[in-house]
Every structure is written in structure tokens, then in C-alpha cells.
Amino acid sequence: MAITNGYCTLAEFKAYAVITSTNATDDGVIEDIIEAASRYIDAQTNRRFYAATETRYYDATGERELQLDGDLISVTTLTNGDGTEISSDDYDLLPRNSTPKNAIRIKASSVISWAQDANGDIEGVISVLGSWGLAATAPDDIKQACLDIAKTFYKQRFGEGEGGTATVTGAGVVIAPAGIPAKAAAIIRNWKQRV
């Protein structure tokens, strides 16, 4: 098994959690935990901290600026509603001086405008093929949050957690300790994208 789009590696986690075991089964569980922690971060921040090539579709509006619904790293192909490819000379990615990008604006000097398709439809006719995500690799603090969350998840396998050790009531009910470390939760709050 391998980690897909995880924010830390198996080796980084094992060094951080001081795990010396080379058991392949345990390593597989750890890899699953790292992926789960990474997807938890994605869900809580409403963004991805890895790059994925995909095409997204937008409406052709009368505005020069096209608002995007996700973090854009770069554009491979921008196709207008009429099927023509728009040259990068005809648009700017916004904001200009930082990544990720969240809008595409047709330049004032361009003769291009957002076009409807051959049927006269404007809904979902603009396509943006590109690299989507916050960055190609996770920032250091996101990696740290992933390590902290994964370590907590790993320790919960053994009844341990951020809030201490699991307890069992007289009726046999297991009360697990608290889940997400405060430091990781604060990092996640800092990166949260409002939708």
C-alpha cells in the first residue's frame, strides 16, 4: 500500500512518533491513518494542499472576471464556450502576485469575451484545465498538523489520545479521549477557506 496525496510520509511519521517497528501490517495501518488525517485537513479547510490536474466548468457571464470555485495553481488550457482556446496573452490569473489563483480576468486590451456555446447556453460552457490545489506540496505547518493528527489517531488504536487514556465505565462503556490536538486545530483554522 502507498499513501495517496498524504501530507507526510510513512518515514516522517514513524520518526515523529518514535516508531521503530518494521511490521508491514502496522505500516499499512499507519499509511491509512496518514491518508485519513490528510483528508480530514482537506475537509476542515475546504481546500487541498496537493496539486491535481483536472478540468472545471464555469458559466459564461457578461463580466470580464471569472470567479473560480477552488484554488488554482496554473492553467493548461482555457476554452471558451464557443470551443475556441483562449491564449494566455488574453487573460490574467488573479491575484497577480500570489498563489493560489481564484479568478481569471480577460484583459481590457483583448477582443475576447466569454462566449455561449453553439446552442446559446451559457451554463458550464467555459472549461479550465489546469493544476488545482493550494500548492504542489503541503506547507510545513500543514505537514505538522498531519503528523499531530495521525499520531493521535494512531495512539487511539491503543486506547490513548490527546486527552489521556481511554477509560471503561462500570457498565463496560469505553470513553475515548479527545480527538484532534489543539495545535493542529489552530493550524487548520488558519488555513480555512470560507465557502
Backbone hydrogen bonds, N-H to C=O, Kabsch-Sander energy under -0.5 kcal/mol:
donor,donor_aa,acceptor,acceptor_aa,energy
5,N,3,I,-0.6
13,F,9,T,-2.4
14,K,10,L,-2.7
15,A,11,A,-2.1
16,Y,12,E,-2.4
17,A,13,F,-3.1
18,V,15,A,-0.5
19,I,14,K,-2.8
20,T,18,V,-0.6
27,D,23,N,-2.4
28,G,24,A,-2.0
29,V,25,T,-1.8
30,I,26,D,-2.6
31,E,27,D,-2.5
32,D,28,G,-2.0
33,I,29,V,-2.3
34,I,30,I,-2.7
35,E,31,E,-2.2
36,A,32,D,-2.5
37,A,33,I,-2.7
38,S,34,I,-2.4
39,R,35,E,-2.7
40,Y,36,A,-2.1
41,I,37,A,-2.0
42,D,38,S,-2.0
43,A,39,R,-2.6
44,Q,40,Y,-2.4
45,T,41,I,-2.1
46,N,42,D,-1.6
47,R,42,D,-1.2
51,A,136,A,-0.7
52,A,132,W,-2.2
54,E,52,A,-0.6
54,E,130,G,-2.1
56,R,128,V,-2.0
58,Y,126,I,-2.6
60,A,122,I,-2.6
61,T,59,D,-0.9
66,L,104,I,-3.5
67,Q,65,E,-0.6
68,L,102,N,-2.6
72,L,101,K,-2.2
73,I,131,S,-3.2
74,S,131,S,-1.4
76,T,129,L,-3.2
77,T,129,L,-1.9
78,L,86,I,-0.5
79,T,77,T,-0.5
79,T,127,S,-2.7
80,N,84,T,-3.1
81,G,115,A,-0.6
83,G,80,N,-2.0
86,I,78,L,-3.4
87,S,85,E,-0.5
90,D,87,S,-2.1
91,Y,88,S,-0.8
92,D,105,R,-2.5
94,L,103,A,-2.7
98,S,95,P,-0.8
101,K,72,L,-3.4
102,N,94,L,-3.1
103,A,94,L,-1.4
104,I,66,L,-2.1
105,R,92,D,-2.7
106,I,64,R,-2.4
107,K,90,D,-2.3
110,S,107,K,-1.3
117,D,121,D,-2.4
120,G,117,D,-2.0
125,V,58,Y,-0.5
125,V,122,I,-0.9
126,I,58,Y,-2.7
127,S,79,T,-2.3
127,S,125,V,-0.5
128,V,56,R,-2.8
129,L,77,T,-3.0
129,L,127,S,-0.5
130,G,54,E,-2.2
130,G,128,V,-0.6
131,S,74,S,-2.2
132,W,52,A,-3.0
132,W,130,G,-0.7
133,G,71,D,-2.6
134,L,48,R,-2.9
143,K,139,P,-2.1
144,Q,140,D,-2.2
145,A,141,D,-2.2
146,C,142,I,-2.5
147,L,143,K,-2.5
148,D,144,Q,-2.5
149,I,145,A,-2.8
150,A,146,C,-2.9
151,K,147,L,-2.3
152,T,148,D,-2.0
153,F,149,I,-2.8
154,Y,150,A,-2.8
155,K,151,K,-2.5
156,Q,152,T,-1.7
157,R,153,F,-0.7
157,R,154,Y,-1.1
158,F,155,K,-1.5
159,G,156,Q,-1.5
160,E,155,K,-2.3
161,G,164,G,-1.8
162,E,178,A,-1.0
163,G,178,A,-0.7
164,G,161,G,-1.6
166,A,159,G,-4.4
167,T,175,I,-1.9
169,T,173,V,-2.7
172,G,169,T,-2.1
175,I,167,T,-3.3
175,I,173,V,-0.5
176,A,174,V,-0.7
185,A,181,P,-2.4
186,A,182,A,-2.2
187,I,183,K,-1.8
188,I,184,A,-2.4
189,R,185,A,-2.2
190,N,186,A,-1.8
191,W,187,I,-1.2
191,W,188,I,-0.6
192,K,188,I,-0.8
192,K,189,R,-0.7
193,Q,45,T,-3.0
194,R,192,K,-0.5
